[in-house]
């Protein structure tokens, strides 16, 4: 048996196991460790999760569909699955809480931004592309300002875990910026 934790996630219950382990982490580690712990859990679980069947909603006008999969009963975190059509792109945004994003399949691009002292203007700091299995974390606003996009001609899927209750409004995580 592997001692790296992958045995925890192998099999059809990998998403529920990820949720269960994230629950333990968010309740037992300090907020400064929660992001890195959740990122590590997602990295282990991601190869075994199939979100394609879970995103059964239509894409929005920007080309992506977002489905809330789980919200912790005490609002400690929420899990979302996204489907990205070719060319889909989010607005430039930050987040109201910590977050982790994992590429389940396909490829996702991320353009990062920095802001001025007043958080009024943003400037691009670069673009990266990430393929299947990539996991990244983002700090709360005003750090981690970015936009995600699908740079390919194929559909991509991502899994997101955010450190807040999104049961009423899955878009409440976003802090929009003008670019």
N, C-alpha and C positions, 0 to 999 in steps of 0.2 A: 504494500500500500504506500502511495506517495505521502511524504511528510510535509509537502508544501501547501496543503489545504485543498488541492484540486479534487480530492475524493469527496469532499463535502458537497460539491456542486455537480458532479457527474450524474446525469439522468434527467428524467422529465420534470422533476420537482426543483430544478435549479433556480428558477425565479422565486418560488416561495422560500427556498433556503436562503437566497440572497436577502430577501425582505426580512426573514427571521434573524439572520446574522447582523443586518444593519440595525434592527431593533435593539439587539443586545449592545452593539457598539454605541449607538446614540444615547443609551441610558447609562452606560458604564464609563465611558471615557470623557475627558473634558472636551469642551468645544474646540480647543486648539488641535486636538488629535482626531476629532470626529471626521474631518475631511480626508485626511490621509488614510485613516482606517477604512472608511467607506470606499475610497479609491482602490485600495488593495483588495477588498472583498469583490468589487466589481471586476477587477482584472482577473481574478480567479474564476468567477462565475460566467463571465461573458461568452466564452467559447461554447457553453452548453445551453444558452438561452436563445429561443426562437421567437422574436417578437412579431415577425411578419404576419402571423395569423391573429395577433392581438390588436393590431391597428386596423379596425374595421369601420373607420369613419372617413369621410371625404376630405380631400386636401383643401386647404384654405386658398384665398386668392394669391398667396405668395408661393404656393406649390408644395406645402407640407401639411401633414395631418398629425395632430397631437391627441393622444388618449391617456387619460389618467388611469393608472392600473391599481394604485394603492395609496392610501393616506394613513399614516400612523394614528391610532385612536387619540393620542395626546398631541397630535400635530407636530411631532418631532421631525418627520420627513415625509416626502411624497415620491412616488415612482411613476414616471411617464414613459411611454413608448412613442416614437415619432417615425413616420414614413416620409421620406424625402423624394419627391419626383425630380426628374432631371431638370437642372436649372433652378430649383427651389432655393430661396434665400430668406433668412430672417432680417428684420430691421436691426440696426446697430443697437445693442442693449447691454446693460449690466444686470445684476441679480440682487434681489432682496435677501438672499441667504446663500450659504455655501452650496456648491453643487458638483456633481460628477457626471460625465457624459462618456458613454462607451459606444463605439461603432460596432454594431452587431453584424452588418453585412454591407457591402458596397464601399463607398468612399465619401468622406465629408471634408469640406474645406472650412477653415476658420481664419478669419481676418481679425487681428487684435488691434486695439486702439489704446491711446493714452489720452488723458483729459487735462485741461488747464486747471488751475487752482480753484476756479469757481464752478467747475464741472459744467461749463456752458458749451464748450467746443471740444471736439475729438479729432485726433489725427491718427491715421493708420501707422502701425508699427511693424506690419508684416503679415504674410499669409502662409499658412501651413496646410498640408493635406494629410489626412489620416485614413488608413484603411481598416479593414476588419480586425477586430481585437484591440484597437487603440483605445486607451482610456485617458481622459484628461480631467482635471479638476479646475474649479473656478472659485475665487474668493468673492465675498459679497461686495457690492457696489461701494465706492467707486473704482475698486480694483476689478480686473477681469473683464473690461468692456470688450465686446466682440460681436461678430455676426457669423452665423453658420450658413453653409450653402452646400448644395450638391453640384460638384464640378463635372459630373459624368453624364453619360447618356443612359444610365440605368438607375433604377430605384435603389435607394439606400435606406437602412433602418438604424436607429440609435435608441439607446436606453439612457434615461436621465434619472438621477436621484438628487432631490433638493431638500435642504434642511428647513422646510417649513410646510405648513398645512396648505395644500392647494385644492382641497375638496370643493370649495365654493367657486373658485376661479383658477383653473390651471395656468392662466396667463399672468396671475398676480406675482409670479416670480420675477418677471421682467421689469426693468427700469429702462425705458426708451431714451435714446439720444438722437439728436439731429446730426446728420453727417452731410 
